[in-house]
Amino acid sequence: MADRYPTSVPYRQQTDGYHTYRIPAAVVSGAGTVLAFAEGRRGSAGDSGHIDLVLRRSVDGGRTWGGLQVVATEPRRGTAGNPAPAVLDDGRIVLVFVRQGPSATEEKIRRGQVAAADGRRVFVQISEDDGVTWPAPREITQSVKRPEWRWYATAPGHALVLRQGQNAGRVVVPANHSLPPGGQDNGTEGPYNGGHSLLSDDGGQTWRIGYVDDNPDGYVNVNETTATELPGGRLYLNARTDSTAPGTRADAYSADGGQTLELPFRPQAGLAGPVVEGSVAWCEPPGVLLFSGPAAPDARAMMTVRASDDLGVTWRVAHTVSGLPAAYSDLVRVDPDTVGLLFETGNFGPYESIAFRHIPVAELTAAP
């Protein structure tokens, strides 16, 4: 079994000066290097505080990993995280991420209790040497965050560069935000979650907001979102949701490269699992849409890759990693024969490590 599904561990708790590593994102560069990004959380496993954006690179397809690199920090020892990398056609690697101040928390930001300088701000970095070095980040908050939005998060997981149609070359970063509350609410409630996209048509130099889906009706209120390009250039988007709609996932399509949605996000009850981030990827060949995420109905456990042979309408189990605790994940095509899965997992809790598993593409095709 180990030979059939080689699995390496680029990140483990209590190593390299970090308490916990979370929020995986993976891309394969034009040179074939696997880049595994994560948040390195210094003091605890919590979502705020001193958190760095870190990277480990693999030149052998994810079997072994180079040393840990700190790609981005918040200068006051706040949070830098939610990595959303993408590989441009010319080989450069674009990385979009967010920062917040050291005393800010998600609850305070959603309640409107944090100054703008300490709230969620958006940055971009571009590596021109296969991820070996990263210039200083450049802030793009004013271009991609509306003034009224409070919470803000890119992806998490990889972004994408469109390869087909009139929008070929566009960088698309799925993202989410929260709205200011109404009535007696305080802003932490689920109905104020919303989704949007960041778009760049010049290789990450300038950015704008694409679609926005944030109707606070309490039915479908999307949160962390992932996207992939389908044949012909249509986009498929899949999001975490915790609302009154059936299930815990919602999905949508875009026919114009993420500028607008064909319809607002609708429930996708065919992907059963807990409320958690997931990842999608189009795998061609064989021509199948993949989704990764925990499949236990009420716990972050049983990491599973599911497949759709009808562009996201129905889903089947394609590969189950284990019954162990597991949480966030990201899918990446390693080579023509292999899909890679970068995912949080552990023996006794889902955040003990981030592992990288090789899955044969041949296994993902539906049986005849």
Long-range contacts (C-beta under 8 A, 24 or more apart in sequence): 4-360, 5-357, 5-358, 5-359, 6-63, 6-357, 6-358, 7-355, 7-356, 7-357, 7-358, 8-58, 8-62, 8-63, 8-64, 8-65, 8-355, 8-356, 9-353, 9-354, 9-355, 9-356, 10-36, 10-38, 10-56, 10-58, 10-65, 10-342, 10-354, 10-355, 10-356, 11-36, 11-38, 11-54, 11-56, 11-353, 11-354, 12-352, 12-353, 13-346, 13-351, 13-352, 13-353, 16-40, 16-68, 17-42, 18-42, 18-52, 18-54, 19-43, 19-44, 19-45, 20-44, 20-45, 20-351, 21-54, 21-351, 21-353, 21-354, 22-327, 22-328, 22-344, 22-351, 22-354, 23-81, 23-82, 23-83, 23-156, 23-328, 24-156, 24-157, 24-328, 24-329, 24-330, 24-342, 24-343, 24-344, 24-354, 25-83, 25-84, 25-85, 25-155, 25-156, 25-157, 25-158, 25-330, 25-342, 26-85, 26-158, 26-330, 26-331, 26-332, 26-340, 26-342, 26-356, 27-85, 27-86, 27-87, 27-93, 27-158, 27-332, 28-87, 28-332, 28-333, 28-334, 28-340, 29-87, 29-91, 29-93, 29-130, 29-131, 30-87, 30-91, 30-130, 31-91, 31-130, 32-59, 32-61, 32-335, 33-57, 33-58, 33-59, 33-130, 33-131, 34-58, 34-61, 34-62, 34-332, 34-334, 34-340, 34-356, 35-85, 35-93, 35-131, 36-62, 36-65, 36-342, 36-354, 36-356, 37-71, 37-83, 37-85, 37-95, 38-83, 38-354, 39-79, 39-80, 39-81, 39-82, 39-83, 40-68, 40-70, 42-77, 45-351, 47-79, 47-105, 47-106, 48-79, 48-100, 48-104, 48-105, 48-106, 49-78, 49-79, 49-102, 50-74, 50-77, 50-78, 50-79, 50-102, 51-78, 51-79, 51-80, 51-81, 52-80, 53-80, 53-81, 53-83, 53-95, 53-97, 55-131, 57-130, 57-131, 57-132, 58-356, 61-334, 61-335, 61-338, 61-340, 61-358, 62-334, 62-340, 62-356, 62-358, 69-134, 71-95, 71-125, 71-134, 72-97, 72-99, 72-123, 72-125, 72-134, 72-137, 74-99, 74-100, 74-101, 74-102, 76-101, 76-102, 77-102, 78-102, 78-103, 78-104, 78-118, 79-104, 80-123, 81-156, 82-153, 82-154, 82-155, 82-156, 83-154, 83-155, 83-156, 84-154, 84-155, 84-156, 84-157, 84-158, 84-159, 84-173, 84-174, 84-175, 85-158, 85-159, 86-158, 86-159, 86-160, 86-161, 86-171, 86-173, 87-161, 88-161, 88-169, 88-171, 88-203, 88-204, 89-161, 89-169, 90-203, 91-128, 91-130, 92-126, 92-127, 92-128, 92-203, 92-204, 93-126, 93-127, 93-130, 93-131, 94-124, 94-125, 94-126, 94-159, 94-171, 94-200, 94-203, 94-204, 95-124, 95-125, 95-126, 95-127, 95-134, 96-122, 96-123, 96-124, 96-140, 96-154, 96-159, 96-173, 96-198, 96-204, 97-122, 97-123, 97-124, 97-125, 97-137, 97-154, 98-122, 98-123, 98-152, 98-153, 98-154, 99-123, 106-151, 107-188, 109-150, 109-151, 109-178, 110-150, 110-151, 110-178, 110-186, 110-187, 110-188, 110-192, 111-186, 111-187, 111-188, 112-150, 112-180, 112-187, 119-150, 119-152, 120-145, 120-150, 120-151, 120-152, 120-153, 121-145, 122-152, 122-154, 122-198, 124-204, 124-207, 126-203, 126-204, 140-207, 143-206, 143-207, 143-208, 143-209, 144-175, 144-198, 144-207, 144-208, 144-209, 145-177, 146-177, 146-209, 148-179, 148-180, 149-177, 149-178, 149-179, 150-177, 150-178, 150-179, 150-180, 150-187, 151-176, 151-177, 151-178, 152-176, 152-177, 152-178, 153-177, 153-224, 154-198, 155-224, 155-225, 155-226, 156-224, 156-277, 156-328, 156-330, 157-226, 157-277, 157-279, 157-328, 157-329, 157-330, 158-279, 158-330, 158-332, 160-227, 160-228, 160-229, 162-229, 162-233, 162-257, 163-229, 163-233, 164-229, 164-231, 164-232, 164-233, 165-232, 165-233, 165-257, 166-233, 166-257, 167-201, 167-233, 167-256, 167-257, 168-233, 169-201, 169-203, 170-199, 170-200, 170-201, 170-257, 170-258, 171-198, 171-199, 171-200, 171-201, 171-203, 171-204, 172-197, 172-198, 172-199, 172-210, 172-227, 172-235, 172-257, 172-258, 173-197, 173-198, 173-199, 174-225, 174-226, 174-227, 174-237, 174-239, 175-225, 176-222, 176-223, 176-224, 176-225, 176-239, 177-214, 179-214, 179-216, 182-216, 190-218, 190-221, 190-242, 190-243, 191-216, 191-217, 191-218, 191-221, 191-243, 192-216, 192-221, 193-221, 193-222, 193-223, 193-241, 193-242, 194-221, 194-222, 195-222, 195-223, 195-225, 195-237, 195-239, 195-265, 197-227, 197-258, 197-259, 199-257, 199-258, 199-259, 210-254, 210-257, 210-258, 210-259, 210-260, 211-254, 211-258, 211-259, 211-260, 211-261, 213-252, 213-261, 213-264, 213-265, 215-264, 218-243, 218-244, 219-243, 219-244, 219-245, 220-245, 220-250, 220-264, 220-265, 220-266, 220-267, 222-250, 222-265, 224-277, 226-277, 226-278, 226-279, 226-280, 227-258, 227-280, 228-280, 228-281, 228-282, 228-289, 229-282, 230-282, 230-289, 230-311, 231-282, 231-284, 231-287, 233-257, 236-280, 236-282, 236-289, 236-311, 236-312, 237-261, 237-265, 237-280, 238-268, 238-271, 238-278, 238-280, 238-291, 238-312, 239-265, 240-275, 240-276, 240-277, 240-278, 241-265, 241-267, 241-275, 242-275, 247-271, 247-272, 248-272, 248-273, 248-274, 248-275, 248-276, 249-273, 249-278, 251-312, 253-312, 268-312, 270-313, 270-314, 270-315, 271-306, 271-315, 272-297, 273-297, 274-298, 274-299, 274-300, 276-300, 276-327, 276-328, 277-327, 277-328, 277-329, 278-329, 279-329, 279-330, 279-331, 280-331, 281-331, 281-332, 281-333, 281-339, 283-333, 283-339, 283-361, 283-364, 285-361, 286-361, 286-364, 286-365, 288-318, 288-364, 288-365, 288-366, 290-318, 290-331, 290-339, 290-364, 291-315, 292-329, 292-330, 292-331, 292-341, 292-343, 293-329, 294-326, 294-327, 294-350, 295-320, 299-325, 300-325, 300-326, 300-327, 300-350, 301-325, 301-326, 301-350, 302-326, 303-329, 303-341, 303-343, 303-345, 305-331, 305-339, 305-341, 305-359, 305-364, 307-364, 307-366, 309-366, 316-366, 318-363, 318-364, 319-359, 319-363, 319-364, 321-345, 321-357, 325-349, 325-350, 325-352, 326-350, 327-351, 334-358, 336-361, 337-361, 337-362, 339-364
